[in-house]
Amino acid sequence: MGTVHARSLDPLPMQGPELGVQADDIDLGEPEHEEKQEVLENKDVVVQHVHIDGLGRTKEDILTYEIADVFRAKNLIDEFPFQTQNLWKDSIKMNHFYYMYKILSNLFMDCLVYNHQFPIWRTNHTLKWEGVWRELGCLARTASFAVREESGHSLKSSLSHTMVIDTRNSTILPRKGALLKINQELAGYTGGDVRFLKEDFEIQLNKTLFWDSVLSTSLWGGMLLPLGDKPSCIADRFYLGGPTSVRGFSMYSIGPQSEGDYLGGEAYWAGGLHLYTPLPFRPGRGGFGDLFRTHFFLNAGNLCNLNYGEGPRAHLSKLAECIRWSYGAGIVLRLGNIARLELNYCIPMGVQSGDRICDGVQFGAGIRFL
C-alpha cells in the first residue's frame, strides 16, 4: 500500500471569467446543501513524492525505475493511465480495511487466547486455543530476501496441550527436584493460513551435593513439521543461542541464516550441565549474600532443518553434526522467585561459519535458563 502526494499547479477558480460568473451576478440566497463535484482528470498537477510502505530494500532496487513516469506526469490522466474512477473506489475500500484492521489490532492486541488448566494425578495439564494476527515487517535496508519474501501479515489459529511434572523447590534456582514439560501444538485446523505440528520438551534434574553446592542438568528439544504444501513460517520456527540457552553465542545466532539474518530451524536440541556453589568465603551468609551463587557450566546444542522424507536415523545424524558447545564460569543473582541475572565468562567452541559468538563476558536476564 502506498501514497502519491500531488499538488495542483492552478487553484480551482471559485468565480471569474473561467466559470462565466461575475461577483455581481451571484445570488446570495439560502445555501443549497448539495455536494459539489469537481472534474479533476484534466487539472494540472505535479507529483511531489511517493511513499511506499512495507517493501524495504525492494523500492530502491525495482520500484524507483518502475514509477519514474509518475514524476513526469502533468495531469491525473498521465499520472494514472487506467480507470481513475475505479482507482478511487479501490482506494476507499483499502482505507476502510486498513482502519478496521487498526481498530481490531488495538482492541484485541493482535492475539486472542483461551486456556484451561486441570490436574491429573501428579501432572498438571493446560489446554489452550490461540488466535494470533502477526505482522513481519522488513524495516532494515539490509534485510535479506529470505526474510523479505515472508514479510506481511499472517493469521495463526492453533490448539496446544502442555503437560508438566514439577517437583522442584524453586523455579529460578532449585536445589532439588525435577521438571518434565511436554508441549504439542497443532495449527491450521481451526482456521488461519499457517499449518504445522510442533512438539517440544524440557527436562531438568537437580541434586544437592556437599558444601551447599547443587548439580543441575537440563535437556531441551523440539521438532516442527509443516502440514500441506507451504513451508514453515519464520515466526513459528525454533531459535537457539544466547545467555539463556547456549551461552557464549549471541542471541538466536545458531543455525540457518541468510545474508546475516538468522531464519530459525525446524528441529533443535540443547543440553546443559551446571554446578552452583556459594560465594567464596560466604559473604552475607544468612542474608543478602544467599541470593548470589557461583556458576560453572557446560552447554551444547544444535539447530537445523530436516528433510522429512528421510528416516529417523538420518534426522539424528543431522542433529549430531556441527554441534556448538561452550563452557565457562560466572555469578548468578536470584531476584526472588521471579527471575535471575547471570554474569558469565564464556568460551565458545564448535563455532560454525555464520555464527555470532560472545567470547568473554556475557550478561543474561530471564525466567527460563538452560
C-alpha positions as CSV (number, residue, x, y, z in Angstrom):
1,M,0.0,0.0,0.0
2,G,1.4,3.4,-0.9
3,T,0.5,7.1,-1.2
4,V,1.1,9.5,-4.0
5,H,1.4,13.2,-2.9
6,A,0.4,15.6,-5.7
7,R,-0.2,19.4,-5.8
8,S,-2.3,21.3,-8.3
9,L,-0.5,24.0,-10.3
10,D,-3.6,26.2,-10.5
11,P,-6.1,26.7,-7.7
12,L,-9.7,25.8,-8.5
13,P,-11.5,29.0,-9.6
14,M,-14.5,30.0,-7.5
15,Q,-15.6,32.9,-9.7
16,G,-14.5,34.9,-12.7
17,P,-14.5,34.6,-16.4
18,E,-13.3,31.0,-16.3
19,L,-16.6,29.9,-14.9
20,G,-18.6,32.6,-16.7
21,V,-19.8,34.1,-13.4
22,Q,-19.1,37.6,-12.1
23,A,-19.2,38.6,-8.5
24,D,-22.3,40.9,-9.1
25,D,-24.2,38.0,-10.6
26,I,-24.0,35.8,-7.5
27,D,-27.4,35.2,-5.8
28,L,-26.8,35.1,-2.0
29,G,-30.0,33.3,-1.2
30,E,-30.4,30.3,1.1
31,P,-27.4,27.9,0.6
32,E,-28.3,24.7,-1.1
33,H,-26.9,21.6,0.7
34,E,-25.7,19.9,-2.5
35,E,-22.4,18.1,-2.8
36,K,-20.1,19.9,-5.2
37,Q,-18.1,17.8,-7.5
38,E,-15.0,18.9,-9.4
39,V,-13.7,17.3,-12.5
40,L,-10.1,16.5,-11.6
41,E,-9.0,14.5,-14.6
42,N,-7.8,17.5,-16.6
43,K,-6.4,19.5,-13.8
44,D,-2.6,20.2,-14.0
45,V,-0.7,18.5,-11.1
46,V,2.8,17.9,-10.1
47,V,3.9,14.8,-8.1
48,Q,5.9,15.9,-5.1
49,H,6.8,12.5,-3.7
50,V,5.6,8.9,-3.5
51,H,5.5,7.0,-0.2
52,I,5.6,3.2,-0.3
53,D,5.1,1.0,2.8
54,G,6.3,-2.5,3.6
55,L,8.8,-3.1,0.8
56,G,12.1,-2.2,2.4
57,R,15.0,-2.5,0.0
58,T,12.8,-3.5,-2.9
59,K,11.7,0.0,-3.6
60,E,15.3,1.1,-4.1
61,D,16.1,-1.9,-6.5
62,I,13.0,-2.0,-8.6
63,L,10.2,0.4,-7.9
64,T,12.2,3.6,-8.3
65,Y,12.6,2.7,-12.0
66,E,9.1,1.5,-12.4
67,I,7.4,4.7,-11.1
68,A,9.7,7.1,-12.8
69,D,7.0,8.2,-15.3
70,V,4.8,9.4,-12.4
71,F,7.2,12.2,-11.7
72,R,6.9,13.4,-15.3
73,A,3.1,13.5,-15.3
74,K,1.3,16.8,-15.8
75,N,-2.3,15.8,-15.0
76,L,-4.2,12.9,-13.4
77,I,-4.7,11.2,-16.7
78,D,-1.0,11.0,-17.3
79,E,-0.4,10.0,-13.7
80,F,-3.0,7.2,-13.6
81,P,-3.5,6.0,-17.2
82,F,-6.0,3.4,-16.0
83,Q,-9.6,3.8,-14.9
84,T,-9.4,6.7,-12.5
85,Q,-12.9,6.2,-11.1
86,N,-12.2,2.6,-10.1
87,L,-8.9,3.7,-8.5
88,W,-10.7,6.0,-6.1
89,K,-13.3,3.2,-5.2
90,D,-10.5,0.7,-4.6
91,S,-8.6,3.2,-2.5
92,I,-11.7,3.8,-0.3
93,K,-12.1,0.1,0.1
94,M,-8.5,-0.4,1.1
95,N,-8.6,2.6,3.5
96,H,-11.7,1.1,5.2
97,F,-10.0,-2.2,5.5
98,Y,-6.8,-0.6,6.9
99,Y,-8.7,1.4,9.5
100,M,-10.8,-1.7,10.5
101,Y,-7.5,-3.7,10.9
102,K,-6.1,-0.9,13.1
103,I,-9.2,-0.9,15.3
104,L,-9.2,-4.7,15.7
105,S,-5.5,-4.8,16.4
106,N,-5.8,-2.1,19.1
107,L,-8.9,-3.8,20.6
108,F,-7.6,-7.3,20.7
109,M,-3.9,-6.7,21.0
110,D,-3.4,-8.9,17.8
111,C,-3.9,-12.0,19.9
112,L,-6.8,-14.0,21.4
113,V,-6.0,-16.8,23.9
114,Y,-8.3,-19.2,25.8
115,N,-6.7,-21.8,28.1
116,H,-7.9,-24.3,30.7
117,Q,-5.8,-25.8,33.4
118,F,-6.5,-29.0,35.3
119,P,-4.6,-31.6,37.3
120,I,-4.5,-35.4,36.7
121,W,-2.8,-37.4,39.4
122,R,0.7,-35.8,39.7
123,T,0.6,-33.9,36.5
124,N,-0.7,-30.5,35.5
125,H,-2.3,-30.1,32.1
126,T,-3.1,-27.0,30.1
127,L,-5.3,-26.9,27.0
128,K,-5.1,-23.7,25.0
129,W,-6.5,-22.2,21.9
130,E,-4.6,-19.3,20.4
131,G,-5.5,-16.9,17.6
132,V,-2.8,-14.5,16.6
133,W,-2.7,-11.9,13.8
134,R,1.0,-11.4,13.1
135,E,3.0,-9.0,11.0
136,L,6.5,-9.4,9.9
137,G,8.0,-6.1,8.8
138,C,11.2,-5.6,6.9
139,L,12.3,-2.2,8.2
140,A,16.1,-2.5,7.7
141,R,17.6,-1.9,4.3
142,T,20.0,-4.8,4.8
143,A,17.2,-7.4,5.4
144,S,17.8,-10.5,3.3
145,F,15.5,-11.7,0.6
146,A,14.7,-14.8,2.6
147,V,13.1,-12.5,5.3
148,R,11.5,-10.0,2.9
149,E,9.7,-12.7,1.0
150,E,7.9,-13.7,4.2
151,S,7.1,-10.1,5.2
152,G,3.5,-9.2,5.7
153,H,0.5,-10.4,7.7
154,S,-0.3,-14.0,8.7
155,L,-3.0,-15.5,10.9
156,K,-2.3,-18.4,13.2
157,S,-5.0,-20.4,14.9
158,S,-3.7,-23.3,17.0
159,L,-4.7,-25.8,19.6
160,S,-2.0,-26.8,22.1
161,H,-1.6,-29.1,25.1
162,T,1.0,-28.9,27.8
163,M,1.8,-31.5,30.4
164,V,4.0,-30.5,33.4
165,I,5.5,-32.6,36.2
166,D,7.4,-30.3,38.6
167,T,8.9,-31.4,41.9
168,R,11.5,-28.6,42.2
169,N,11.6,-26.5,45.3
170,S,12.2,-23.3,43.2
171,T,11.7,-22.4,39.6
172,I,14.6,-20.0,39.4
173,L,17.5,-21.6,41.3
174,P,16.3,-25.0,42.5
175,R,18.3,-27.1,44.9
176,K,16.5,-30.3,44.4
177,G,13.7,-31.9,42.4
178,A,13.0,-32.5,38.7
179,L,11.0,-30.9,35.9
180,L,9.3,-32.6,32.9
181,K,7.4,-30.4,30.4
182,I,6.0,-31.7,27.1
183,N,4.1,-29.4,24.7
184,Q,2.2,-30.2,21.5
185,E,0.8,-27.5,19.2
186,L,-1.4,-28.1,16.1
187,A,-2.1,-25.1,13.9
188,G,-4.3,-24.7,10.8
189,Y,-7.3,-27.0,11.6
190,T,-9.2,-24.2,13.4
191,G,-8.6,-21.5,10.7
192,G,-5.7,-19.3,9.9
193,D,-3.2,-19.5,7.0
194,V,-0.4,-21.5,8.6
195,R,-0.5,-25.2,9.2
196,F,2.0,-27.2,11.3
197,L,2.5,-29.7,14.1
198,K,5.0,-28.7,16.7
199,E,6.5,-30.8,19.6
200,D,9.0,-29.7,22.2
201,F,10.0,-30.9,25.6
202,E,12.1,-29.8,28.6
203,I,13.8,-31.9,31.3
204,Q,15.7,-30.7,34.3
205,L,17.2,-32.6,37.3
206,N,18.7,-31.0,40.4
207,K,20.7,-32.7,43.2
208,T,22.2,-31.1,46.3
209,L,25.9,-32.0,46.9
210,F,28.4,-31.3,49.6
211,W,29.2,-27.8,50.9
212,D,25.8,-26.5,49.9
213,S,26.5,-26.9,46.2
214,V,24.0,-28.0,43.6
215,L,24.5,-30.1,40.4
216,S,21.9,-29.4,37.7
217,T,21.4,-31.0,34.3
218,S,18.9,-29.9,31.7
219,L,17.9,-31.0,28.2
220,W,15.7,-29.2,25.6
221,G,14.4,-30.5,22.3
222,G,11.8,-29.9,19.7
223,M,10.6,-30.5,16.1
224,L,8.3,-28.6,13.7
225,L,6.5,-30.5,10.9
226,P,4.8,-28.3,8.2
227,L,1.5,-29.6,7.1
228,G,0.5,-29.1,3.5
229,D,2.5,-27.6,0.6
230,K,3.5,-24.3,2.3
231,P,6.9,-24.2,4.1
232,S,7.2,-23.3,7.8
233,C,6.9,-19.6,8.7
234,I,9.9,-17.8,10.2
235,A,7.7,-16.8,13.2
236,D,7.0,-20.4,14.1
237,R,10.5,-22.0,14.0
238,F,12.8,-22.6,16.9
239,Y,15.8,-20.4,17.7
240,L,18.9,-21.1,19.7
241,G,21.8,-19.3,21.2
242,G,22.3,-16.6,23.8
243,P,22.8,-16.1,27.5
244,T,19.6,-18.1,28.4
245,S,20.4,-21.2,26.2
246,V,23.8,-22.0,24.7
247,R,26.0,-19.4,26.4
248,G,28.9,-17.9,24.5
249,F,26.8,-17.3,21.4
250,S,24.8,-14.2,20.6
251,M,21.0,-14.3,20.9
252,Y,19.4,-16.6,18.4
253,S,22.6,-16.7,16.3
254,I,22.8,-20.5,15.8
255,G,21.5,-22.3,12.8
256,P,20.4,-21.5,9.3
257,Q,21.0,-17.9,8.1
258,S,20.8,-15.8,5.0
259,E,22.9,-12.6,4.5
260,G,23.4,-12.2,8.2
261,D,19.7,-12.8,9.1
262,Y,19.0,-15.9,11.2
263,L,16.0,-17.8,10.0
264,G,15.5,-20.4,12.8
265,G,15.2,-24.1,12.3
266,E,12.6,-26.9,12.4
267,A,14.5,-29.1,14.8
268,Y,16.8,-28.5,17.7
269,W,18.3,-29.9,20.9
270,A,20.3,-28.2,23.7
271,G,21.8,-29.6,26.9
272,G,23.5,-28.2,29.9
273,L,25.5,-29.2,33.0
274,H,25.7,-26.7,35.8
275,L,27.4,-26.6,39.2
276,Y,26.1,-23.9,41.6
277,T,28.1,-23.2,44.8
278,P,28.0,-20.4,47.4
279,L,30.3,-17.4,47.0
280,P,33.8,-17.9,48.2
281,F,34.2,-17.1,52.0
282,R,30.3,-16.9,52.2
283,P,29.9,-13.1,52.5
284,G,26.5,-12.0,53.7
285,R,25.6,-15.5,54.8
286,G,22.1,-15.8,56.1
287,G,21.1,-12.6,54.3
288,F,21.7,-10.8,51.1
289,G,24.7,-12.9,50.2
290,D,22.5,-16.0,49.9
291,L,20.9,-14.5,46.7
292,F,24.3,-15.0,44.9
293,R,25.7,-18.2,43.6
294,T,28.9,-19.1,41.8
295,H,28.2,-20.8,38.5
296,F,30.2,-23.3,36.4
297,F,28.6,-24.5,33.2
298,L,29.0,-26.7,30.1
299,N,26.4,-26.1,27.3
300,A,25.9,-27.7,23.9
301,G,23.2,-27.8,21.2
302,N,22.4,-27.7,17.5
303,L,19.6,-26.2,15.3
304,C,18.8,-27.3,11.7
305,N,16.2,-28.0,9.1
306,L,15.3,-31.7,8.4
307,N,14.3,-33.5,5.2
308,Y,11.1,-35.3,6.4
309,G,11.4,-37.8,3.5
310,E,14.4,-39.4,5.3
311,G,14.2,-41.7,8.2
312,P,14.8,-41.1,11.9
313,R,18.4,-42.2,11.7
314,A,19.2,-39.5,9.1
315,H,17.5,-36.9,11.3
316,L,19.6,-37.9,14.3
317,S,22.7,-37.8,12.2
318,K,22.0,-34.3,11.1
319,L,21.3,-33.1,14.6
320,A,24.6,-34.6,15.7
321,E,26.5,-32.6,13.0
322,C,28.2,-29.3,13.7
323,I,27.4,-29.2,17.5
324,R,28.1,-25.9,19.1
325,W,29.2,-26.0,22.7
326,S,30.7,-23.7,25.3
327,Y,31.9,-23.7,28.9
328,G,32.7,-21.0,31.5
329,A,32.0,-19.6,34.9
330,G,30.2,-16.7,36.5
331,I,27.9,-15.3,39.2
332,V,24.1,-15.8,39.4
333,L,21.8,-13.4,41.3
334,R,18.3,-14.6,42.2
335,L,15.6,-12.0,42.1
336,G,13.1,-13.5,44.5
337,N,11.2,-16.3,42.8
338,I,10.6,-14.3,39.7
339,A,13.8,-14.1,37.6
340,R,17.5,-14.3,37.8
341,L,20.6,-12.4,36.4
342,E,23.8,-14.1,35.2
343,L,27.2,-12.6,34.6
344,N,29.4,-15.2,33.0
345,Y,32.8,-15.5,31.3
346,C,32.2,-17.8,28.3
347,I,34.5,-19.7,26.0
348,P,32.5,-20.8,22.8
349,M,33.6,-23.9,21.0
350,G,32.5,-25.7,17.8
351,V,31.7,-22.4,16.1
352,Q,30.4,-22.7,12.6
353,S,30.5,-20.3,9.7
354,G,27.9,-17.5,10.2
355,D,27.6,-18.0,14.0
356,R,27.9,-14.9,16.1
357,I,29.9,-15.5,19.3
358,C,30.3,-13.7,22.6
359,D,33.8,-14.7,23.6
360,G,34.3,-13.4,27.1
361,V,31.9,-11.7,29.4
362,Q,28.2,-12.2,28.7
363,F,25.2,-10.8,30.7
364,G,21.8,-12.5,30.8
365,A,18.5,-11.9,32.4
366,G,15.3,-14.1,32.3
367,I,13.0,-16.5,33.9
368,R,13.9,-19.6,31.9
369,F,17.5,-20.8,31.5
370,L,19.1,-23.9,30.0
